[in-house]
Amino acid sequence: MERILEISKRKQQTSLPKFKRYLAAAIDWSQRLILILGHRGAGKTTLMLQKMQEIGDQVIYLSLDDFLFEEKRLAELIDQLYEKGIRYFFLDEVHRYPHWSADLKTLHDNYPDAYFVVSGSSILELGKGKADLSRRAAVYHLAGLSFREFISLEQNVSLPQRTLTELLTQQASISEEISDQLDILTLFDNYLKFGYYPFYKDGQALYKSRLLETTNLVLEMDIAPFEDLAHKTIRNMKKLIFIISESVPFIPNISKLAERLEVSRNTVLKTFDLLAQAQILNLLRSDTHGVSFLQKPEKIYLQNTNLAFALSSNEANRGNIRETFFLNQLQVTHAVTLPKYGDFMIDNQIVVEVGGPNKTSEQLRGIPNSFIAADGIKTGSGNKIPLWLFGFLY
């Protein structure tokens, strides 16, 4: 018990960055059970520790991958800590604890004046638990850094989030105001290469290797135990990721992939679905309603541009990078699908074609509510919007 309390005390006294992720303001902290899901390295632990420091008293931090939980049930430990007057419990790495679902239900129901903030892997689904947490937990998903957040970290400036409507109707004034303050295109190129995860601040030289190491950990330590996958399946996942990283973008032929990997068609589709849940891939479909993993995605992208640069043995294809960035940033706050014409459909209403600085509207002629997201420009006009500006949505 003393060891647990000492670890928590050290965590609470950790020197933390003043910068706060977008989700800190979006979470309803009055909820008694909050579940924060996200990829390794996205900043879940820092977010929790920042909130702990705000609260100050009656708080404790517990990492559920501690060896203590090999023998001791969480619910039993919480009961002992509750008797000591603790009312705010910050529980990290919940996916590493086999009884997470049942214990969280018990804790929520048995301690009506206690608060539980829980972090876990993005692969964690409430439906996987034996207990019904869906009506008890407020669930939030933490994405990697937006381009706006990256600028805040790099330049120590505070820039507001923008709605999609603002970007589409006021893009000229917004982009001009921002680009007058900053070397926006250089910052954008840097973000595409190493700005998606906050741990880039620990050293850019090692960022690529650390990103690949983190991806391997997600496959082997998060997905594999949680889904009870065989070693061969994890190996096939790595093969698929590499195949996709070499494509521009990847339009899947499921039968050929199944033959190449010596697995069934459904296994390939399930693998894609797991990699998407784990925030390693993004699957673009023509419809998002009633979709099951058995429906083939139209296009497949790496989840973020940093992965593309880390995995590519050659210079990453700029066209693919542009589309990967756009989908990555838009999907956090909007539904994105594949339209009949153009590259992306937003919320079933807006069509966007992504391209370079000389991209014209020719392919969008006659399509209402259509726009160009153009790379390599500081400001735009009319329906031509700087690609980087779509990084201000969260």
Secondary structure, DSSP 8 states (H G I E B T S, - for coil): -HHHHHHHHHHHTS---S---THHHHS-TTSSEEEEEE-TTSSHHHHHHHHHHHH-SSEEEEETTSGGGGTS-HHHHHHHHHHTT--EEEEE-GGGSTTHHHHHHHHHHH-TT-EEEEEEETT--GGGSSS--TTT-EEEEE----HHHHHHHHH--------HHHHHHSHHHHHHHHHHHS-HHHHHHHHHHH-SSGGGGG-STTHHHHHHHHHHHIIIIIIHHHHT--HHHHHHHHHHHHHHHTSSSB---HHHHHHHHTS-HHHHHHHHHHHHHTTSEEEE-S--TT--TTS--SEEEESSHHHHHHH-SS---HHHHHHHHHHHHHTTTS-EE--SSSSEEETTTEEEEEE-TT--SGGGTT-TTEEEEETT-S--BTTEEEGGGGGG--
